[in-house]
Amino acid sequence: MNNVKSPQKELLAEEAEQLLKTLKTRFEKNMDRHKGLEWVKVQEKLEANPDKLWSLDKMELTGGEPDVVGYYKNTGEYIFYDCSPETPKGRRSICYDRAALESRKEHKPADSAMDVAESMGIEMLTEEEYRELHRLGKFDAKTSSWVKTPDDIRELGGALYCDYRYGKVFVYHNGAESYYAARGFRGSLRV
């Protein structure tokens, strides 16, 4: 996970060009995720916001396969979610947040989901966003993803995660300090 923590928040020109090609290809292959939206307008927005392009690159590098999943007319923002079939490989085996990480006495994971999301400049999906994602396809049939947990649950030491089994999205709870090889997190980014 250390590869996503970089003080530089802007890509080199060739990196940006390659990422835009990757995003465009994914956009065109998955038109059902963003009906009525045009890539040219998305690309203009990305080119005007190099810090957001940097965040998308971090999503891509960690296996998230980010794609446009919506557009907010009131703010003029496009929304990207991690659309990888399983929770991103480069963001697995991490506990929920910094407090959970610090509470572990031994066998600490490398990082926490909330810290990694912050370092990437993205947000963790909420339970509602996770359910929205599943209107676009099937995700996490073999893995699970931490989701943003309400404060009252977190204050009691718990955290929420979701997965997709038996044709349904399930929401579970676990101690926030727990971590598993098949659990990571999915992110969102507004541009």
GUZATI-839295 format. One record per residue (C-alpha): residue number from 1; residue in three letters; x, y, z. Coordinates in pm, whole numbers, plus 50000, padded with zeros to 5 digits. Layout:
BEGIN
> NUM, ALA, X, Y, Z;
...
//
This chain:
BEGIN
> 1, MET, 50000, 50000, 50000;
> 2, ASN, 50297, 50230, 50034;
> 3, ASN, 50294, 50276, 49657;
> 4, VAL, 49982, 50496, 49683;
> 5, LYS, 50127, 50735, 49941;
> 6, SER, 50309, 50989, 49730;
> 7, PRO, 50358, 51361, 49797;
> 8, GLN, 50314, 51429, 49424;
> 9, LYS, 49946, 51486, 49340;
> 10, GLU, 49986, 51524, 48966;
> 11, LEU, 50074, 51271, 48699;
> 12, LEU, 50343, 51312, 48438;
> 13, ALA, 50202, 51386, 48091;
> 14, GLU, 50263, 51034, 47961;
> 15, GLU, 50108, 50879, 48274;
> 16, ALA, 49800, 51097, 48236;
> 17, GLU, 49770, 51010, 47868;
> 18, GLN, 49792, 50636, 47940;
> 19, LEU, 49537, 50657, 48222;
> 20, LEU, 49293, 50854, 48005;
> 21, LYS, 49322, 50584, 47736;
> 22, THR, 49250, 50313, 47993;
> 23, LEU, 48953, 50504, 48136;
> 24, LYS, 48813, 50577, 47790;
> 25, THR, 48836, 50211, 47688;
> 26, ARG, 48659, 50103, 48008;
> 27, PHE, 48395, 50376, 47962;
> 28, GLU, 48322, 50259, 47607;
> 29, LYS, 48307, 49890, 47704;
> 30, ASN, 48059, 49956, 47987;
> 31, MET, 47810, 50207, 47846;
> 32, ASP, 47533, 50055, 48060;
> 33, ARG, 47703, 50207, 48367;
> 34, HIS, 47666, 50564, 48238;
> 35, LYS, 47386, 50588, 47984;
> 36, GLY, 47356, 50928, 47822;
> 37, LEU, 47702, 51047, 47925;
> 38, GLU, 47974, 51141, 47677;
> 39, TRP, 48341, 51054, 47723;
> 40, VAL, 48458, 51387, 47571;
> 41, LYS, 48293, 51580, 47856;
> 42, VAL, 48431, 51343, 48119;
> 43, GLN, 48781, 51380, 47975;
> 44, GLU, 48753, 51761, 47974;
> 45, LYS, 48662, 51751, 48343;
> 46, LEU, 48952, 51519, 48422;
> 47, GLU, 49204, 51729, 48232;
> 48, ALA, 49087, 52037, 48423;
> 49, ASN, 49139, 51855, 48756;
> 50, PRO, 49485, 51691, 48761;
> 51, ASP, 49455, 51607, 49132;
> 52, LYS, 49144, 51400, 49057;
> 53, LEU, 49323, 51228, 48770;
> 54, TRP, 49602, 51147, 49019;
> 55, SER, 49345, 50989, 49254;
> 56, LEU, 49197, 50784, 48969;
> 57, ASP, 49547, 50663, 48888;
> 58, LYS, 49585, 50541, 49247;
> 59, MET, 49249, 50364, 49217;
> 60, GLU, 49370, 50200, 48894;
> 61, LEU, 49713, 50104, 49031;
> 62, THR, 49557, 49927, 49329;
> 63, GLY, 49324, 49724, 49107;
> 64, GLY, 49003, 49923, 49142;
> 65, GLU, 48919, 49959, 48772;
> 66, PRO, 48744, 50295, 48826;
> 67, ASP, 48460, 50389, 48593;
> 68, VAL, 48198, 50662, 48565;
> 69, VAL, 47875, 50553, 48733;
> 70, GLY, 47681, 50879, 48740;
> 71, TYR, 47655, 51253, 48695;
> 72, TYR, 47519, 51510, 48940;
> 73, LYS, 47349, 51786, 48740;
> 74, ASN, 47322, 52016, 49042;
> 75, THR, 47701, 52018, 49098;
> 76, GLY, 47821, 51930, 48749;
> 77, GLU, 48026, 51641, 48891;
> 78, TYR, 48088, 51297, 48747;
> 79, ILE, 48114, 51015, 48997;
> 80, PHE, 48357, 50726, 48966;
> 81, TYR, 48338, 50402, 49164;
> 82, ASP, 48580, 50112, 49179;
> 83, CYS, 48421, 49863, 48938;
> 84, SER, 48666, 49572, 48965;
> 85, PRO, 48485, 49236, 48985;
> 86, GLU, 48633, 49173, 49332;
> 87, THR, 48746, 49419, 49598;
> 88, PRO, 49068, 49584, 49473;
> 89, LYS, 49369, 49354, 49527;
> 90, GLY, 49602, 49636, 49623;
> 91, ARG, 49376, 49739, 49911;
> 92, ARG, 49312, 49412, 50091;
> 93, SER, 49422, 49276, 50429;
> 94, ILE, 49365, 49607, 50605;
> 95, CYS, 49159, 49695, 50909;
> 96, TYR, 48892, 49967, 50911;
> 97, ASP, 49057, 50284, 51048;
> 98, ARG, 49359, 50428, 51233;
> 99, ALA, 49206, 50372, 51579;
> 100, ALA, 49150, 50005, 51493;
> 101, LEU, 49506, 49972, 51363;
> 102, GLU, 49651, 50127, 51678;
> 103, SER, 49438, 49905, 51901;
> 104, ARG, 49598, 49586, 51770;
> 105, LYS, 49871, 49461, 52000;
> 106, GLU, 50019, 49210, 51754;
> 107, HIS, 49984, 49094, 51393;
> 108, LYS, 49901, 49444, 51278;
> 109, PRO, 49793, 49488, 50917;
> 110, ALA, 49997, 49717, 50692;
> 111, ASP, 49737, 49995, 50697;
> 112, SER, 49372, 50085, 50742;
> 113, ALA, 49101, 50137, 50482;
> 114, MET, 49020, 50492, 50595;
> 115, ASP, 49387, 50597, 50590;
> 116, VAL, 49447, 50447, 50246;
> 117, ALA, 49134, 50615, 50107;
> 118, GLU, 49245, 50950, 50246;
> 119, SER, 49597, 50910, 50106;
> 120, MET, 49444, 50841, 49763;
> 121, GLY, 49208, 51139, 49781;
> 122, ILE, 48897, 50920, 49757;
> 123, GLU, 48602, 50827, 49979;
> 124, MET, 48504, 50478, 50090;
> 125, LEU, 48168, 50368, 49955;
> 126, THR, 47875, 50390, 50193;
> 127, GLU, 47632, 50100, 50226;
> 128, GLU, 47388, 50289, 50001;
> 129, GLU, 47656, 50349, 49735;
> 130, TYR, 47759, 49984, 49755;
> 131, ARG, 47399, 49883, 49683;
> 132, GLU, 47386, 50135, 49394;
> 133, LEU, 47698, 49975, 49247;
> 134, HIS, 47519, 49640, 49238;
> 135, ARG, 47247, 49783, 49016;
> 136, LEU, 47523, 49800, 48753;
> 137, GLY, 47656, 49446, 48790;
> 138, LYS, 47776, 49175, 49025;
> 139, PHE, 48074, 49260, 49244;
> 140, ASP, 48246, 49093, 49541;
> 141, ALA, 48112, 48742, 49479;
> 142, LYS, 48432, 48600, 49636;
> 143, THR, 48557, 48894, 49842;
> 144, SER, 48412, 49160, 50071;
> 145, SER, 48455, 49536, 50109;
> 146, TRP, 48458, 49762, 50413;
> 147, VAL, 48198, 50039, 50384;
> 148, LYS, 48177, 50372, 50562;
> 149, THR, 48041, 50290, 50906;
> 150, PRO, 47796, 50507, 51104;
> 151, ASP, 47957, 50674, 51407;
> 152, ASP, 47731, 50500, 51661;
> 153, ILE, 47847, 50157, 51542;
> 154, ARG, 48211, 50265, 51519;
> 155, GLU, 48203, 50409, 51874;
> 156, LEU, 48113, 50061, 51999;
> 157, GLY, 48417, 49911, 51823;
> 158, GLY, 48244, 49774, 51516;
> 159, ALA, 48262, 49838, 51145;
> 160, LEU, 48049, 49732, 50849;
> 161, TYR, 48141, 49541, 50537;
> 162, CYS, 47943, 49410, 50242;
> 163, ASP, 47957, 49137, 49982;
> 164, TYR, 47739, 48976, 49716;
> 165, ARG, 47617, 48621, 49770;
> 166, TYR, 47314, 48421, 49655;
> 167, GLY, 47206, 48703, 49424;
> 168, LYS, 47187, 48959, 49708;
> 169, VAL, 47399, 49225, 49877;
> 170, PHE, 47464, 49141, 50240;
> 171, VAL, 47581, 49379, 50511;
> 172, TYR, 47773, 49242, 50807;
> 173, HIS, 47960, 49370, 51110;
> 174, ASN, 48301, 49289, 51246;
> 175, GLY, 48545, 49434, 51494;
> 176, ALA, 48706, 49732, 51319;
> 177, GLU, 49051, 49595, 51401;
> 178, SER, 48991, 49273, 51206;
> 179, TYR, 49140, 49215, 50863;
> 180, TYR, 49125, 48936, 50609;
> 181, ALA, 49303, 48852, 50285;
> 182, ALA, 48974, 48874, 50094;
> 183, ARG, 48852, 49203, 50245;
> 184, GLY, 48945, 49548, 50118;
> 185, PHE, 48743, 49853, 50027;
> 186, ARG, 48590, 50022, 49726;
> 187, GLY, 48620, 50392, 49670;
> 188, SER, 48435, 50675, 49504;
> 189, LEU, 48557, 50999, 49353;
> 190, ARG, 48366, 51306, 49238;
> 191, VAL, 48517, 51505, 48954;
//
